[in-house]
């Protein structure tokens, strides 16, 4: 894993009760998001149930993170909090 970044309302500090927790997970090697969701889904679901909050993870590799410039990634780079 390269890094984790909190983004969205929790990172901006304007989360409401019931807001989800958005986390960008950047991995070293090429990423198959579906496989990563399968691999981590149970642990994330368990955490969500234990803490009564929805945790949403976005998976990508370092190359994608560094080279893509869509609006979501621009916002994550601007407002995200490195964990």
C-alpha positions, 0 to 999 in steps of 0.5 A: 500500500502506498497511502490512504487518504480521507476525503469528502465531508469527513475530510472537509469537516462538514460531515453530518450525523450519518455521513459516510467515511470516504477513503482512497486506498492507493496501492503500488501495483495495478489494481482491479477494484472489484478484486480489492472490494472482494478482498476487503469487503468483509473487514470493511463491512465489519467495521461499518457495523461495529461503529455504525457508519458506512465506510466507502473505499475507492481503490487505485494504483499509484500510476492512476493516482499520479496521472489521472486528473478527473474532478474526483481526484482533483478534489481528493488531492485538494481536500483530502487528509493523508492518513 
